[in-house]
Amino acid sequence: MQLQTATVIAGSETPAGDGQFGAMRCVITLPDGSRRAAVIKRGPVGEIAAEAFGALVLAAWGLPVPEPFLIDEATGPAFATADVGYPNLKKRLGLDSLPDGPAKAAALQIAVQLAVQLPSTPLAVVADEAINNRDRNLGNILWDGQSEAWIDHALALGEHPEGYPDRNKLAEMACMAGDHDRVSRAAVGQALAVSASPLVPANDAMPTALQGRNHAAYVAARLNNLAARVLDRFPKPADLLTNANQPA
C-alpha cells in the first residue's frame, strides 16, 4: 500500500467550484516526473490524515475513491486526489441554482434516489460507519451518469467538531427514497465481509507528520460490532411476535 507525495505546479490552481469547501483544481507532478490533474484540499493536519487514511482503507475495501496523494508544502502536508473529471450529484442536478420550492424538492428527491441506487452505496454505508464519517452528502458523491466516486472524508475518524450529530446520512437517504429494506440487507452483508487487514498497512503508509493518532486501532474497534451498528441506522421491522401471547 503506497501513498505518493506530489508537488503542485505553480500557477495551476483554480477554484473547484463544485461544492467542495476550499478545494482547488490543479496539476501535480508525481515522483516519477509525470503530471496529473488533481483536486487539492488544505486544512488541519488531523483532517489531512483522515482524508489520506480513509482513502487508502476505503479503496482497499473496494469502494471507488479517486487515487489519493499527499502534497508536500512549506506549511505542512495537504491532501489531493486525482481529478476524475465529473461532477457531484448536487452540481449534476443543479440543486444549488434552484430556488426553494417544489422544483428544488423534486430535484433533491431525484438526487437522493440516484445516490441510493448507485452500485457501491451499500458498501459506502458500511465504510462511513466504520470510519465514523458523519458528513456524507450529495456534494461528495461524484457521478458521471455511469460511474460513481466517493470523496471528502476530512471529518471522519473522530475529526468532526464536538457535538456534531452522530448520523449515517446514506442510511437516512435510503429511508428518504423508500429503499431502506434493500440497502440495509445489502449493507449488513457488506459489513460482515469487511476486513481489518488493510488497517495497519494504511497506517504504516502514512508519513510521520500524519501519525499523531492510531487510526488503525480506531477503525478496528468499530469493526467489532459493525454489522449491528449498520443495522441500527435503519428502521426496525415490526416484531412479528409482539402481543403473540396476549389474549385476543
N, C-alpha and C positions, 0 to 999 in steps of 0.2 A: 504494500500500500504506500503510495507516494503522493506528496503534496508539493508541487513545484513552486518555486519562488520566481516571480517575474518582475519586470520593471515596466512602468508606463512610459510610452513615448511622449515626450514633452509637446504640449500643444494639441494633443489628440483628444482631450476630454470635452465632451458636450453633455448637457443635461439629458438624462434618460427619458424624462418626460412621460413615464408610463406608470406613475403612481408609487414607485419605489422611493421612499424618503431618502434624500441625499445621494441617490445613485447617479453615476455618471457613465456614459458610454465612452470607451477609449480604445486605444490599440496598445497591446502589451508585447514585450519581447521576452521570449522564453529562454532558458539557459542554453538551448542549442542554437539560438540566434533566430529562430522562426518567429513570426508575428501572428498574433491572433486578435480578432475583435473580441472585446470583453466588456463587462459591466463591473465597475468598481464601487465599493462602499467603504467608507471610513467611519470609525466610531471607537468607543471604549474597547480596551483590549479584551474584556470579558465577552463582549458581543462578537468581536472578530474571532475569538476562539470558538464560540458557539457555532458560528457560521461554518468555520473550517471543519471542526469535528463532526458537526451534523451532516455536512455534505459528504464526507468520507463514509460515514456509517450508513446513511440512507442509500447511497449508491451501492454499497456492499450488500444491502438488503434487497436490492433490485428496484428501488424507486427511481424513476427518471429525474435526475437532477443535472443541471449543467456542470461541466467539468470545473472544479474549483482551483483557484490559485491564491497564493499569498503574494502581496506586493510589499517589497522592502522599501520603506520610506524613512526619511530622517526623523519624522515624528513618531515612528512606530509602525508596526505591520498594519496593512489594510487587507481587505478581502476582495477577491474578484472571481467572477465566473465567466466562462465562455459565453459570448452573446449568441443565443440561439436564433435571434432574429425574428421572433414572433411575439405578439402582444399578450398581455394578461387578459383575463376574462372581462374585467371592468372596461378596459380600453376597447376590446374587440366589439363589445356591445354598446359602447358609448355611454356608459352609465353616468359618468361624471358630467356629461354635457346635457343630460336630460333634466328638466325642472321636476321638482317634486310633484307627484300626481299619478294618475292611472298608468300613463305610458312608462314612467320610470319603475313603478311597481311591477308591471308586466315584464319589463326587461330584466329586472332583478330576479324575478321568478325563473325566467329562461336561463339566466346565468347560473343560478343555483342548481337547476336541473342538469345543465351541462356539466357542472363541476361534479355532481354526484354520479353521473353516468360514465365518467372517464374510467378506462380500464384499471388504472392504478389507484383509484380512490380508496378502496378498502385497505390497501397497504399503506396509503398516506394517513388514513385514520389511525392505524396502528403505530406508524412511525411518529406521528405527532404526539400520541400518548406516551410512547417510550421515551422521547426526548423532552417531554413536558413543554411542547410548543403550543402556547395558548393564543397565538397571534395569527393563525391561518385565516386568510380572507381571499376574496376574489382577485385582489390586486397582486397576490403572489402565486397564482396558478396561471402558468403560461399555456397557450393553446393556439395552434395554427389551423384548426379545423380537422386535423388528423392526429397529431401527436401533442402530448402534454409534457410539461416540466414543472417541477415544484421548487420554489426558491424562498429565500428570506427566512432564515431560522435564527436571527440575531437574538431574539428574546426567549429562545429555548434554553434548556439545561440550567434553569434557575436564574436566568438573566432578566426575567420580567421584573418590572417595578413592584415594590411592595404593595400589596392589596390588589394586584392585577387579577381579574376574575379567573378562577380555575375552570376552564372550558375546553372542550374539544369541538371547535367550530365546524369541522367537517361532519361530525356526527349530527350536529344541530342542523346543518344544511340538508342532510339526508332526511331528517324529520320534516323539515320545511317542504321538501319535494315529495313527501309521502312514500319514500323508498327506504325507510329505515329497516324494515324486515330483511330485505335482500342485503343491504350494505352491512348490517350488524352480523348476519351469518357469515358473510364473506370475510369481514374484518376479524371475527373471532378465529376463523380458520387460519388467517394470516398470522394472528398473534401467537397461535400455538406453534407456528413454523419458524418464527423469527429467532435467529441465533445470536448468542453473545460473542461468537467467535471474532467478529470484526472490531470489537470494542478496544481491546488492548493494542492491536496493530494501529488503529486510528489514533489512539493516544500517543503511541510511540512516534507516529509520523508528524506530530505537532512540534514546531520549534520550541526551544526553551522559553522564549518570551511569551508563549501561549499556554504553558503548562502550569499555570497557577492553581488550577482546580483539577481534580481527578474525575474527568467526565466519564471515563470508562466505568468507574465504580458507581457513579450517579445513575447511569443508564442501567447497569447490571441490576441494581436494586429494584428498579421499576419493572424489569423483565420478569421478576419472580412471580408476580401476580398480574401479568399484562393482560391476559385474556379476560380476567374478571374486571380489570379497570376499563377495558374497551366495552365490555357488555354493560357496565354501569352507565355508560354515556348514552345509552338508548332507552326508550320506553320499555318497561317490563310487560311481557304478555300477561293477560289476565290469568290468574291462578285458577285452573280448572277444578281444583279441589275445594275452593272456597265455599264454605257452608255445606260441603258434601254430607257431613254427618249431622246436619241440623234438620229437625223435622220440618216438613213442608208447611 
